[in-house]
Amino acid sequence: VQLVESGGGWVQPGGSLRLSCAASGRTFGIDTVSWFRQAPGKEREFVTGISRGGGSTPRADSVKGRFTISRDNAGNTVYLHMTYLKPEDTGVYYCAASLRRWNTGSWPDPDRYDYWGQGTQVTVSS
């Protein structure tokens, strides 16, 4: 399985971006797909995730009400819709895929994921 993120870039505070995570290869086994981000000098942190059927979409408190995740299983793509962006949202955004359905409480653990993309940079500044 290969994951490729796209859609990052520079945006002013209050703006919006949509990130895409396209999966290829043996994608039929993928269950959970999540987005993580890493700011300079900080650890990678969980942003949000989505289960295979889309019924579970936990989000970090810092993005609730602003970020939404969606999934197009036919197109093997997961999207991260980001609105009302803040400077503290700046970082490299990674998508990650798991072949197992873990309890949602463990989704923030990077070790739960089997595949990672290379990341896409998001910069929020004026």
SVG drawing of the C-alpha trace seen along z (x, -y; Angstrom):
<svg xmlns="http://www.w3.org/2000/svg" viewBox="-22 -39 35 46">
<polyline fill="none" stroke="black" stroke-width="0.4" points="0.0,0.0 1.2,-3.5 -0.2,-6.7 0.3,-10.0 -0.8,-13.3 -1.5,-16.5 -3.3,-19.8 -0.9,-21.5 0.3,-25.0 0.3,-28.5 -2.9,-30.1 -3.8,-33.2 -5.4,-32.8 -9.1,-32.1 -8.6,-30.5 -9.4,-26.9 -7.6,-24.0 -8.5,-20.5 -5.9,-17.8 -6.1,-14.5 -4.7,-11.1 -4.7,-8.8 -4.1,-5.1 -2.8,-2.6 -1.8,1.0 -3.6,3.6 -6.0,1.1 -8.9,3.6 -7.5,4.4 -7.4,0.9 -9.7,0.1 -8.8,-3.0 -7.2,-6.1 -6.1,-9.0 -4.4,-12.3 -1.5,-13.3 0.5,-16.5 3.9,-17.6 5.0,-21.1 8.7,-22.1 10.3,-20.9 7.1,-19.1 6.0,-15.5 3.7,-14.1 0.1,-14.5 -3.2,-12.9 -5.7,-15.2 -8.6,-13.0 -9.4,-9.6 -12.1,-7.7 -13.2,-4.1 -13.9,-2.0 -17.6,-2.8 -17.2,-6.4 -19.2,-5.8 -16.3,-6.8 -14.5,-10.1 -12.8,-11.1 -11.0,-14.5 -8.5,-16.2 -10.0,-18.9 -7.9,-21.5 -9.6,-20.9 -13.2,-20.2 -15.7,-22.5 -13.0,-23.4 -11.7,-20.2 -13.7,-17.4 -12.6,-14.1 -14.3,-12.2 -13.6,-9.1 -14.3,-8.0 -13.8,-4.3 -14.5,-3.9 -11.7,-6.3 -9.4,-5.1 -9.1,-8.7 -9.5,-10.3 -9.9,-14.0 -9.2,-16.5 -11.3,-19.6 -9.7,-22.4 -11.5,-25.6 -10.8,-28.7 -7.1,-27.8 -4.9,-29.2 -1.1,-29.7 -0.9,-26.9 -2.2,-24.5 1.1,-24.9 3.0,-21.7 3.6,-18.7 0.4,-16.7 0.6,-12.9 -2.0,-10.3 -1.7,-6.9 -3.6,-3.6 -4.3,-0.7 -5.3,2.8 -6.9,3.4 -9.9,1.8 -8.6,0.6 -10.6,-0.9 -11.0,-4.6 -9.3,-5.5 -6.1,-4.1 -6.2,-5.8 -3.9,-8.6 -1.1,-6.0 1.1,-6.1 2.2,-2.5 -1.3,-1.4 -0.8,-2.2 0.8,0.0 1.4,-2.6 2.3,-6.3 2.5,-8.9 5.4,-11.3 3.5,-14.3 2.4,-17.6 3.3,-21.0 0.6,-23.4 1.6,-26.9 -0.8,-29.3 0.5,-32.9 -0.3,-36.4"/>
</svg>
